[in-house]
Amino acid sequence: MALRFSARNQLQAKVKSVKLGSVMAEVVVELADGQEIVSAITRASAESLNLKVGDSVVAIIKSTEVMIGVNE
């Protein structure tokens, strides 16, 4: 089954690490250029997806705002 998403920011990545907590999981994925994205998802979702280091995934980013900061 193929899924399509309305979110335009879909980035191909590989799972670099999965740290399971009691309720949440921290999933670090690495993009092709070496940049990393950290995602906090429920432990149940991480287990349901059976995420493992090296898995190919799609990081889907949907946000209503993006904050920008500068050094003063």
C-alpha positions as CSV (number, residue, x, y, z in Angstrom):
1,M,0.0,0.0,0.0
2,A,1.4,3.4,-1.0
3,L,0.5,6.5,1.0
4,R,0.4,10.1,-0.2
5,F,0.6,13.0,2.2
6,S,-0.5,16.6,1.9
7,A,2.7,17.7,3.7
8,R,5.2,18.9,1.1
9,N,8.2,18.6,3.3
10,Q,9.0,14.9,2.8
11,L,12.7,14.0,3.3
12,Q,14.2,10.6,2.5
13,A,16.4,9.5,5.5
14,K,17.9,6.6,7.3
15,V,17.4,5.8,11.0
16,K,20.5,6.6,12.9
17,S,19.2,5.8,16.4
18,V,16.1,4.9,18.4
19,K,16.0,5.5,22.1
20,L,12.9,4.1,23.7
21,G,11.6,5.8,26.9
22,S,8.7,4.6,29.0
23,V,6.1,6.7,27.0
24,M,8.0,8.5,24.2
25,A,10.8,7.5,21.8
26,E,13.5,9.7,20.3
27,V,14.3,8.8,16.7
28,V,17.3,10.4,15.0
29,V,17.3,10.2,11.2
30,E,20.1,11.2,8.9
31,L,19.5,12.8,5.5
32,A,21.7,12.0,2.5
33,D,23.8,15.1,3.0
34,G,24.6,14.1,6.6
35,Q,22.2,16.5,8.4
36,E,20.2,14.9,11.2
37,I,16.6,15.4,12.3
38,V,15.4,14.3,15.7
39,S,11.8,13.2,16.1
40,A,9.9,12.6,19.3
41,I,7.1,10.0,18.8
42,T,5.2,7.7,21.1
43,R,6.9,4.5,22.1
44,A,3.9,2.7,20.8
45,S,4.4,4.3,17.4
46,A,8.1,3.4,17.3
47,E,7.3,-0.2,18.2
48,S,4.5,-0.4,15.7
49,L,6.7,0.9,12.9
50,N,9.4,-1.6,14.1
51,L,12.1,1.1,13.6
52,K,15.7,-0.1,13.5
53,V,19.0,1.6,12.8
54,G,19.6,1.6,9.1
55,D,16.0,1.5,8.1
56,S,15.0,3.8,5.2
57,V,12.2,6.1,6.2
58,V,10.5,9.4,5.1
59,A,10.6,12.3,7.5
60,I,7.4,14.2,7.0
61,I,7.4,17.7,8.4
62,K,4.1,19.6,8.8
63,S,4.1,22.8,10.8
64,T,2.1,25.9,11.0
65,E,5.1,28.1,12.0
66,V,8.9,28.1,11.8
67,M,10.9,30.2,14.2
68,I,14.1,31.9,13.1
69,G,16.8,33.2,15.5
70,V,20.0,35.2,15.2
71,N,23.0,35.7,17.4
72,E,23.3,39.2,18.9
